[in-house]
Amino acid sequence: MRKHLWLKSHLKTSRTCPRCGLVAKTRVGRVFKCEKCGLELDRQKLASINVYLKHAKMRGLPHGNDPDT
């Protein structure tokens, strides 16, 4: 049996850095470049990572950007 997860908001998933948490003020182009830590990712991959991290946090699973995990 499959289970589905529905997030209430995908807001900021393509402009939030999963490494340091910086939220870019605007989206420019297809590649996200973090001004704080230098991470560069395709915005679609970035959004996928951030959706996973939101899901992991909601479920209480370990996730990379939490210093306690």
Backbone atoms as SQL, in Angstrom:
CREATE TABLE atoms (id INTEGER PRIMARY KEY, chain TEXT, resi INTEGER, resn TEXT, atom TEXT, x REAL, y REAL, z REAL);
INSERT INTO atoms VALUES
  (1, 'A', 1, 'MET', 'N', 0.840, -1.176, 0.000),
  (2, 'A', 1, 'MET', 'CA', 0.000, 0.000, 0.000),
  (3, 'A', 1, 'MET', 'C', 0.891, 1.247, 0.000),
  (4, 'A', 2, 'ARG', 'N', 0.580, 2.171, -0.855),
  (5, 'A', 2, 'ARG', 'CA', 1.341, 3.415, -0.948),
  (6, 'A', 2, 'ARG', 'C', 0.766, 4.460, -0.015),
  (7, 'A', 3, 'LYS', 'N', 1.656, 5.262, 0.509),
  (8, 'A', 3, 'LYS', 'CA', 1.233, 6.396, 1.320),
  (9, 'A', 3, 'LYS', 'C', 1.702, 7.660, 0.631),
  (10, 'A', 4, 'HIS', 'N', 0.906, 8.679, 0.697),
  (11, 'A', 4, 'HIS', 'CA', 1.240, 9.947, 0.060),
  (12, 'A', 4, 'HIS', 'C', 1.380, 11.029, 1.116),
  (13, 'A', 5, 'LEU', 'N', 2.277, 11.931, 0.857),
  (14, 'A', 5, 'LEU', 'CA', 2.475, 13.075, 1.737),
  (15, 'A', 5, 'LEU', 'C', 2.135, 14.330, 0.959),
  (16, 'A', 6, 'TRP', 'N', 1.322, 15.163, 1.537),
  (17, 'A', 6, 'TRP', 'CA', 0.972, 16.430, 0.906),
  (18, 'A', 6, 'TRP', 'C', 1.456, 17.554, 1.796),
  (19, 'A', 7, 'LEU', 'N', 2.347, 18.352, 1.266),
  (20, 'A', 7, 'LEU', 'CA', 2.812, 19.519, 2.007),
  (21, 'A', 7, 'LEU', 'C', 1.832, 20.656, 1.778),
  (22, 'A', 8, 'LYS', 'N', 1.595, 21.436, 2.792),
  (23, 'A', 8, 'LYS', 'CA', 0.683, 22.564, 2.646),
  (24, 'A', 8, 'LYS', 'C', 1.281, 23.646, 1.767),
  (25, 'A', 9, 'SER', 'N', 2.589, 23.762, 1.780),
  (26, 'A', 9, 'SER', 'CA', 3.206, 24.844, 1.027),
  (27, 'A', 9, 'SER', 'C', 4.548, 24.426, 0.448),
  (28, 'A', 10, 'HIS', 'N', 4.726, 24.708, -0.818),
  (29, 'A', 10, 'HIS', 'CA', 6.022, 24.522, -1.463),
  (30, 'A', 10, 'HIS', 'C', 6.752, 25.857, -1.510),
  (31, 'A', 11, 'LEU', 'N', 6.254, 26.816, -0.766),
  (32, 'A', 11, 'LEU', 'CA', 6.805, 28.160, -0.747),
  (33, 'A', 11, 'LEU', 'C', 8.287, 28.143, -0.391),
  (34, 'A', 12, 'LYS', 'N', 9.071, 28.801, -1.179),
  (35, 'A', 12, 'LYS', 'CA', 10.510, 28.998, -0.964),
  (36, 'A', 12, 'LYS', 'C', 11.361, 27.749, -1.180),
  (37, 'A', 13, 'THR', 'N', 10.791, 26.640, -1.672),
  (38, 'A', 13, 'THR', 'CA', 11.603, 25.433, -1.825),
  (39, 'A', 13, 'THR', 'C', 12.659, 25.574, -2.914),
  (40, 'A', 14, 'SER', 'N', 12.454, 26.453, -3.884),
  (41, 'A', 14, 'SER', 'CA', 13.452, 26.612, -4.943),
  (42, 'A', 14, 'SER', 'C', 14.369, 27.807, -4.712),
  (43, 'A', 15, 'ARG', 'N', 14.263, 28.412, -3.527),
  (44, 'A', 15, 'ARG', 'CA', 15.170, 29.521, -3.227),
  (45, 'A', 15, 'ARG', 'C', 15.719, 29.486, -1.801),
  (46, 'A', 16, 'THR', 'N', 15.597, 28.326, -1.142),
  (47, 'A', 16, 'THR', 'CA', 16.151, 28.132, 0.198),
  (48, 'A', 16, 'THR', 'C', 17.333, 27.179, 0.119),
  (49, 'A', 17, 'CYS', 'N', 18.450, 27.568, 0.685),
  (50, 'A', 17, 'CYS', 'CA', 19.644, 26.728, 0.674),
  (51, 'A', 17, 'CYS', 'C', 19.490, 25.603, 1.699),
  (52, 'A', 18, 'PRO', 'N', 19.581, 24.333, 1.255),
  (53, 'A', 18, 'PRO', 'CA', 19.447, 23.231, 2.204),
  (54, 'A', 18, 'PRO', 'C', 20.679, 23.061, 3.094),
  (55, 'A', 19, 'ARG', 'N', 21.778, 23.670, 2.724),
  (56, 'A', 19, 'ARG', 'CA', 23.012, 23.556, 3.505),
  (57, 'A', 19, 'ARG', 'C', 23.037, 24.546, 4.668),
  (58, 'A', 20, 'CYS', 'N', 22.749, 25.822, 4.389),
  (59, 'A', 20, 'CYS', 'CA', 22.892, 26.842, 5.442),
  (60, 'A', 20, 'CYS', 'C', 21.572, 27.510, 5.830),
  (61, 'A', 21, 'GLY', 'N', 20.505, 27.292, 5.038),
  (62, 'A', 21, 'GLY', 'CA', 19.199, 27.843, 5.380),
  (63, 'A', 21, 'GLY', 'C', 18.900, 29.228, 4.836),
  (64, 'A', 22, 'LEU', 'N', 19.848, 29.836, 4.125),
  (65, 'A', 22, 'LEU', 'CA', 19.616, 31.165, 3.558),
  (66, 'A', 22, 'LEU', 'C', 18.462, 31.118, 2.561),
  (67, 'A', 23, 'VAL', 'N', 17.564, 32.084, 2.649),
  (68, 'A', 23, 'VAL', 'CA', 16.466, 32.202, 1.692),
  (69, 'A', 23, 'VAL', 'C', 16.792, 33.362, 0.770),
  (70, 'A', 24, 'ALA', 'N', 16.968, 33.059, -0.519),
  (71, 'A', 24, 'ALA', 'CA', 17.268, 34.098, -1.499),
  (72, 'A', 24, 'ALA', 'C', 16.047, 34.997, -1.664),
  (73, 'A', 25, 'LYS', 'N', 16.284, 36.267, -1.876),
  (74, 'A', 25, 'LYS', 'CA', 15.183, 37.223, -2.020),
  (75, 'A', 25, 'LYS', 'C', 14.431, 37.027, -3.329),
  (76, 'A', 26, 'THR', 'N', 15.155, 36.633, -4.377),
  (77, 'A', 26, 'THR', 'CA', 14.527, 36.432, -5.681),
  (78, 'A', 26, 'THR', 'C', 15.058, 35.159, -6.321),
  (79, 'A', 27, 'ARG', 'N', 14.332, 34.686, -7.333),
  (80, 'A', 27, 'ARG', 'CA', 14.794, 33.552, -8.133),
  (81, 'A', 27, 'ARG', 'C', 15.309, 34.105, -9.455),
  (82, 'A', 28, 'VAL', 'N', 16.530, 33.755, -9.793),
  (83, 'A', 28, 'VAL', 'CA', 17.109, 34.204, -11.059),
  (84, 'A', 28, 'VAL', 'C', 17.693, 32.992, -11.763),
  (85, 'A', 29, 'GLY', 'N', 17.138, 32.649, -12.924),
  (86, 'A', 29, 'GLY', 'CA', 17.679, 31.547, -13.708),
  (87, 'A', 29, 'GLY', 'C', 17.325, 30.174, -13.164),
  (88, 'A', 30, 'ARG', 'N', 17.889, 29.153, -13.827),
  (89, 'A', 30, 'ARG', 'CA', 17.601, 27.766, -13.473),
  (90, 'A', 30, 'ARG', 'C', 18.529, 27.220, -12.396),
  (91, 'A', 31, 'VAL', 'N', 19.597, 27.940, -12.103),
  (92, 'A', 31, 'VAL', 'CA', 20.573, 27.467, -11.123),
  (93, 'A', 31, 'VAL', 'C', 20.523, 28.350, -9.883),
  (94, 'A', 32, 'PHE', 'N', 20.413, 27.711, -8.725),
  (95, 'A', 32, 'PHE', 'CA', 20.440, 28.413, -7.445),
  (96, 'A', 32, 'PHE', 'C', 21.894, 28.547, -7.017),
  (97, 'A', 33, 'LYS', 'N', 22.304, 29.746, -6.652),
  (98, 'A', 33, 'LYS', 'CA', 23.649, 29.993, -6.129),
  (99, 'A', 33, 'LYS', 'C', 23.509, 30.684, -4.781),
  (100, 'A', 34, 'CYS', 'N', 23.907, 29.983, -3.722),
  (101, 'A', 34, 'CYS', 'CA', 23.780, 30.537, -2.375),
  (102, 'A', 34, 'CYS', 'C', 24.855, 31.592, -2.144),
  (103, 'A', 35, 'GLU', 'N', 24.420, 32.765, -1.730),
  (104, 'A', 35, 'GLU', 'CA', 25.348, 33.869, -1.464),
  (105, 'A', 35, 'GLU', 'C', 26.121, 33.668, -0.164),
  (106, 'A', 36, 'LYS', 'N', 25.603, 32.827, 0.723),
  (107, 'A', 36, 'LYS', 'CA', 26.234, 32.633, 2.032),
  (108, 'A', 36, 'LYS', 'C', 27.277, 31.508, 2.019),
  (109, 'A', 37, 'CYS', 'N', 26.904, 30.312, 1.523),
  (110, 'A', 37, 'CYS', 'CA', 27.820, 29.164, 1.602),
  (111, 'A', 37, 'CYS', 'C', 28.383, 28.722, 0.255),
  (112, 'A', 38, 'GLY', 'N', 27.866, 29.288, -0.858),
  (113, 'A', 38, 'GLY', 'CA', 28.406, 28.981, -2.174),
  (114, 'A', 38, 'GLY', 'C', 27.814, 27.763, -2.863),
  (115, 'A', 39, 'LEU', 'N', 26.846, 27.093, -2.269),
  (116, 'A', 39, 'LEU', 'CA', 26.221, 25.922, -2.881),
  (117, 'A', 39, 'LEU', 'C', 25.567, 26.306, -4.205),
  (118, 'A', 40, 'GLU', 'N', 25.764, 25.480, -5.241),
  (119, 'A', 40, 'GLU', 'CA', 25.118, 25.687, -6.534),
  (120, 'A', 40, 'GLU', 'C', 24.364, 24.425, -6.913),
  (121, 'A', 41, 'LEU', 'N', 23.073, 24.569, -7.228),
  (122, 'A', 41, 'LEU', 'CA', 22.223, 23.443, -7.603),
  (123, 'A', 41, 'LEU', 'C', 21.183, 23.884, -8.616),
  (124, 'A', 42, 'ASP', 'N', 20.772, 22.952, -9.474),
  (125, 'A', 42, 'ASP', 'CA', 19.629, 23.167, -10.339),
  (126, 'A', 42, 'ASP', 'C', 18.411, 23.400, -9.440),
  (127, 'A', 43, 'ARG', 'N', 17.581, 24.359, -9.784),
  (128, 'A', 43, 'ARG', 'CA', 16.457, 24.726, -8.914),
  (129, 'A', 43, 'ARG', 'C', 15.456, 23.583, -8.719),
  (130, 'A', 44, 'GLN', 'N', 15.264, 22.733, -9.726),
  (131, 'A', 44, 'GLN', 'CA', 14.342, 21.608, -9.558),
  (132, 'A', 44, 'GLN', 'C', 14.892, 20.604, -8.552),
  (133, 'A', 45, 'LYS', 'N', 16.194, 20.339, -8.619),
  (134, 'A', 45, 'LYS', 'CA', 16.817, 19.444, -7.639),
  (135, 'A', 45, 'LYS', 'C', 16.769, 20.071, -6.251),
  (136, 'A', 46, 'LEU', 'N', 17.024, 21.370, -6.195),
  (137, 'A', 46, 'LEU', 'CA', 16.978, 22.102, -4.931),
  (138, 'A', 46, 'LEU', 'C', 15.602, 21.982, -4.287),
  (139, 'A', 47, 'ALA', 'N', 14.556, 22.194, -5.075),
  (140, 'A', 47, 'ALA', 'CA', 13.195, 22.100, -4.545),
  (141, 'A', 47, 'ALA', 'C', 12.913, 20.687, -4.042),
  (142, 'A', 48, 'SER', 'N', 13.370, 19.670, -4.778),
  (143, 'A', 48, 'SER', 'CA', 13.166, 18.281, -4.353),
  (144, 'A', 48, 'SER', 'C', 13.845, 18.002, -3.022),
  (145, 'A', 49, 'ILE', 'N', 15.063, 18.478, -2.871),
  (146, 'A', 49, 'ILE', 'CA', 15.800, 18.294, -1.614),
  (147, 'A', 49, 'ILE', 'C', 15.060, 18.976, -0.470),
  (148, 'A', 50, 'ASN', 'N', 14.608, 20.197, -0.703),
  (149, 'A', 50, 'ASN', 'CA', 13.917, 20.936, 0.358),
  (150, 'A', 50, 'ASN', 'C', 12.572, 20.317, 0.725),
  (151, 'A', 51, 'VAL', 'N', 11.854, 19.756, -0.252),
  (152, 'A', 51, 'VAL', 'CA', 10.603, 19.056, 0.046),
  (153, 'A', 51, 'VAL', 'C', 10.911, 17.829, 0.904),
  (154, 'A', 52, 'TYR', 'N', 11.970, 17.081, 0.552),
  (155, 'A', 52, 'TYR', 'CA', 12.372, 15.924, 1.358),
  (156, 'A', 52, 'TYR', 'C', 12.710, 16.357, 2.790),
  (157, 'A', 53, 'LEU', 'N', 13.489, 17.436, 2.924),
  (158, 'A', 53, 'LEU', 'CA', 13.882, 17.892, 4.259),
  (159, 'A', 53, 'LEU', 'C', 12.672, 18.311, 5.093),
  (160, 'A', 54, 'LYS', 'N', 11.689, 18.961, 4.449),
  (161, 'A', 54, 'LYS', 'CA', 10.461, 19.324, 5.170),
  (162, 'A', 54, 'LYS', 'C', 9.727, 18.070, 5.631),
  (163, 'A', 55, 'HIS', 'N', 9.651, 17.073, 4.741),
  (164, 'A', 55, 'HIS', 'CA', 8.995, 15.805, 5.069),
  (165, 'A', 55, 'HIS', 'C', 9.721, 15.115, 6.218),
  (166, 'A', 56, 'ALA', 'N', 11.042, 15.040, 6.139),
  (167, 'A', 56, 'ALA', 'CA', 11.837, 14.382, 7.178),
  (168, 'A', 56, 'ALA', 'C', 11.635, 15.062, 8.531),
  (169, 'A', 57, 'LYS', 'N', 11.606, 16.374, 8.521),
  (170, 'A', 57, 'LYS', 'CA', 11.415, 17.114, 9.770),
  (171, 'A', 57, 'LYS', 'C', 10.027, 16.852, 10.353),
  (172, 'A', 58, 'MET', 'N', 8.999, 16.831, 9.485),
  (173, 'A', 58, 'MET', 'CA', 7.635, 16.579, 9.942),
  (174, 'A', 58, 'MET', 'C', 7.492, 15.184, 10.535),
  (175, 'A', 59, 'ARG', 'N', 8.209, 14.217, 9.967),
  (176, 'A', 59, 'ARG', 'CA', 8.112, 12.825, 10.413),
  (177, 'A', 59, 'ARG', 'C', 9.068, 12.496, 11.550),
  (178, 'A', 60, 'GLY', 'N', 9.912, 13.439, 11.922),
  (179, 'A', 60, 'GLY', 'CA', 10.869, 13.193, 12.989),
  (180, 'A', 60, 'GLY', 'C', 12.064, 12.369, 12.552),
  (181, 'A', 61, 'LEU', 'N', 12.328, 12.344, 11.244),
  (182, 'A', 61, 'LEU', 'CA', 13.460, 11.594, 10.706),
  (183, 'A', 61, 'LEU', 'C', 14.713, 12.455, 10.743),
  (184, 'A', 62, 'PRO', 'N', 15.892, 11.826, 10.791),
  (185, 'A', 62, 'PRO', 'CA', 17.127, 12.617, 10.729),
  (186, 'A', 62, 'PRO', 'C', 17.216, 13.353, 9.398),
  (187, 'A', 63, 'HIS', 'N', 17.692, 14.577, 9.431),
  (188, 'A', 63, 'HIS', 'CA', 17.871, 15.336, 8.196),
  (189, 'A', 63, 'HIS', 'C', 19.102, 16.198, 8.324),
  (190, 'A', 64, 'GLY', 'N', 19.740, 16.436, 7.193),
  (191, 'A', 64, 'GLY', 'CA', 21.067, 17.019, 7.152),
  (192, 'A', 64, 'GLY', 'C', 21.251, 18.413, 7.700),
  (193, 'A', 65, 'ASN', 'N', 20.239, 19.256, 7.665),
  (194, 'A', 65, 'ASN', 'CA', 20.477, 20.637, 8.072),
  (195, 'A', 65, 'ASN', 'C', 20.085, 20.920, 9.518),
  (196, 'A', 66, 'ASP', 'N', 19.934, 19.882, 10.309),
  (197, 'A', 66, 'ASP', 'CA', 19.627, 20.055, 11.731),
  (198, 'A', 66, 'ASP', 'C', 20.842, 19.634, 12.549),
  (199, 'A', 67, 'PRO', 'N', 21.458, 20.537, 13.281),
  (200, 'A', 67, 'PRO', 'CA', 22.680, 20.200, 14.012),
  (201, 'A', 67, 'PRO', 'C', 22.486, 19.135, 15.085),
  (202, 'A', 68, 'ASP', 'N', 21.245, 18.871, 15.487),
  (203, 'A', 68, 'ASP', 'CA', 20.990, 17.862, 16.515),
  (204, 'A', 68, 'ASP', 'C', 20.877, 16.448, 15.961),
  (205, 'A', 69, 'THR', 'N', 20.934, 16.279, 14.629),
  (206, 'A', 69, 'THR', 'CA', 20.792, 14.940, 14.052),
  (207, 'A', 69, 'THR', 'C', 22.084, 14.434, 13.491);
